[in-house]
Amino acid sequence: MLVLVAIVLSTLIGFTSLAIDIGYQRVVRRDMQAVADVVALDLSRRLDGRTAQTIMTTPLSSPPSTPAAAGTTSRRSPAAPSPWSSVCSTP
């Protein structure tokens, strides 16, 4: 009987540790994907026809150097309200 308890207990501990490891792996993967998404969205804001090397060497605080980056080719005028302005405004 004692042998059966030892076998069942070790199997239970093994499956429990496997479940914890898989759960931890999923949490880490979700966090890493969130970081990758934020980085991709942030870098996509800087796309204006420049090469990757130019983007990496340009400081973040410098103004855009091309008309496309300055927003002159935008379909919406700069003074147009944001579509979220009515949702986010406080009364």
Secondary structure, DSSP 4 states (H G I P E B T S, - for coil): -HHHHHHHHHHHHHHHHHHHHHHHHHHHHHHHHHHHHHHHHHHHTT-SS--HHHHHHS-TTSPP-SHHHHTTT-SS-TTSPPTTHHHH---
